[in-house]
Amino acid sequence: MTEQKNSIAPEGERGILAALIFALVAERLSVFYEHGQWLTRAQGATLAGDWLARSKRNLPLAQRQQLSELSDQLARQIAESTSREAGLYISHEMQEALDPRYYSEVGESIMAECVRMLDENPHEG
């Protein structure tokens, strides 16, 4: 085991963006499994803005919309490729992994996917 256990996001701006995608995926899956609905792109962008504001950060709306779109793609991919029970487990693990003191292999693998998506879809502008 390594000391990296307490943070699964990369450092710096890239880490913040990947962590936002991760948190949005967790929220999307939670809402989907609890209420049977998907958050819209605008709802995701607003949530990201609210979360950033808590730490006195800000991103342009277009960038928050892009992160919202990426999180929507990943959340739907997870929901479509897993059983309901597995999806609920993944959603729970992701919610728990939002706490930096909680280590989750599931969270780590999904964070790696968030980083990959971010790298493959750089923000223009």
Secondary structure, 3 states (H helix, E strand, C coil): CCHHHHCCCCCHHHHHHHHHHHHHHHHHHHHHHHHCCCCCHHHHHHHHHHHHHHCCCCCCHHHHHHHHHHHHHHHHHHHHHCCHHHHHHHHHHHHHHCCCCCCCHHHHHHHHHHHHHHHHCCCCC
